Amino acid sequence: MTKQKKSRMSQIITERQKSESSWKKKKKSMLTSDRLPDDVLIDILSRLPPKSLIRFRCVSKSWSSTITNPFFITTHLNKAKSLSNGYLLYTRLPVEFLCGKELCAVVYNRDPTLTQVSKYEIPFSGSRILGICNGLFCLGSHRVLNLWNPCIRKFKKVLDGTCFTRHCRHIALGLAYCSQNYDYKIVRMVCFEGLNGEGKVVPAVAEIYTLSRDSWRKGIGISVDSLNRFEPNGSIDRIDESPCMFFNGALHSIAYIGNYKFILSFDVNDETFREIMLPNDYLNGVHLQFEKLVVFKGSLSLIVFVQAEDEEGDVFHIWVMREYGVVKSWTKKSVPMEKVGQFIGCTDNGELLIKKIGTGLVLFDPEGRNEEILGIKNATWAAYTTNFLESLVLFDGVNV
């Protein structure tokens, strides 16, 4: 090879090395100074499913810090809420033995048809579904609780913080989202049997579990100023044991003082109890089958199922509180119904989800009185919720 050719070859190699060096510097610049602005990156990431985000934590320390930041988790949750549909959830086997059974999630379309979204294996034995909030499930008994996010297959065992030493007569439990500090709370309210050493009724108490602190606050008296008109000291005798209904930032249950019945609400932000009065004499002259608090078309409502006067059919009374907390705003609509086995809840459009004898699950429109058979006959537990969201809540929990 001539000196001229050697010189030319050396020049080509040098130029290639310079080019590679220049590209490496440019690439490094693209990954640092020219990267996406933080607000754009957050907006993109907040639109992704939780499973992808958990994997993307490995991209860099910066991404991991962003994805696990409480502010981002809340932003992601709010984005999911804005895109959320209503979901029908159901299991096909006895609720007392949920472990290993499938929780099915389907979307009710406008056609109307059902589209199955997914199935999840319930990982806990001897559990009941006690609450659903933002994709987070509370399962267990009143004393042994687990929080479960099926979308990312994570759970957290809630240690029993109860200090109850007396026999509990009634226990109500609810799961709620605290919007002021982006936290979750479990509230357990208890009425006791018998009298204390002074021969007086033992006052009802509450215990509050806060997820961010992973701890219970115990022995909180259920105090409502407006109930002091009752003696002795407005002490609550009984609370309905069905899961508390979460609406308008508060948990709601039907409670009793003697023969007086009312709605007990607990605001999860300021942690105060309040009385909401039920419709005046709404049970006069009727034979009550069951009643349930629901959200009907965005309002606090009470579904009352009674036996018809002619005893040839039954009737749903739909009581709607048009103005939250104002007793004079209660209004009633009545619709006849036959072969009702169980009332489950309401869709966001105001349809009633009912389990009928011999038919299975149906959706009933109380306005047009149309009935849609959903083709699910063997559901032993069912719920309709707009709170079944894919969220990052419990991202640091234990894998199922």
Stockholm file with secondary structure:
# STOCKHOLM 1.0

chainA/1-400         MTKQKKSRMSQIITERQKSESSWKKKKKSMLTSDRLPDDVLIDILSRLPPKSLIRFRCVSKSWSSTITNPFFITTHLNKAKSLSNGYLLYTRLPVEFLCGKELCAVVYNRDPTLTQVSKYEIPFSGSRILGICNGLFCLGSHRVLNLWNPCIRKFKKVLDGTCFTRHCRHIALGLAYCSQNYDYKIVRMVCFEGLNGEGKVVPAVAEIYTLSRDSWRKGIGISVDSLNRFEPNGSIDRIDESPCMFFNGALHSIAYIGNYKFILSFDVNDETFREIMLPNDYLNGVHLQFEKLVVFKGSLSLIVFVQAEDEEGDVFHIWVMREYGVVKSWTKKSVPMEKVGQFIGCTDNGELLIKKIGTGLVLFDPEGRNEEILGIKNATWAAYTTNFLESLVLFDGVNV
#=GR chainA/1-400 SS CCHHHHHHHHHHHHHHHHHHHHHHHHHHHHHTTTSCCHHHHHHHHTTSCHHHHHHHTTSCHHHHHHHTCHHHHHHHHHHHHHTCCCEEEEESSCGGGCTTCEEEEEEECSSSCEEEEEEEECCCTTCEEEEEETTEEEEECSSSEEEEETTTTEEEEECCCCCCCSCEEEEEEEEEEETTTTEEEEEEEEEESSBCTTSCBCCCEEEEEETTTTEEEEEEECCCGGGGGSTTTTCCCEECCSCCEEETTEEEEEEEETTEEEEEEEETTTTEEEEECCCTTTTTTCEEEEEEEEEETTEEEEEEEEECTTSSSEEEEEEEESSTTCGGGEEEEEEEECSEEEEEEECTTSCEEEEETTTEEEEEETTTTEEEECSCCCCSEEEEESCCCCCCTTTTSEEC
#=GC SS_cons         CCHHHHHHHHHHHHHHHHHHHHHHHHHHHHHTTTSCCHHHHHHHHTTSCHHHHHHHTTSCHHHHHHHTCHHHHHHHHHHHHHTCCCEEEEESSCGGGCTTCEEEEEEECSSSCEEEEEEEECCCTTCEEEEEETTEEEEECSSSEEEEETTTTEEEEECCCCCCCSCEEEEEEEEEEETTTTEEEEEEEEEESSBCTTSCBCCCEEEEEETTTTEEEEEEECCCGGGGGSTTTTCCCEECCSCCEEETTEEEEEEEETTEEEEEEEETTTTEEEEECCCTTTTTTCEEEEEEEEEETTEEEEEEEEECTTSSSEEEEEEEESSTTCGGGEEEEEEEECSEEEEEEECTTSCEEEEETTTEEEEEETTTTEEEECSCCCCSEEEEESCCCCCCTTTTSEEC
//
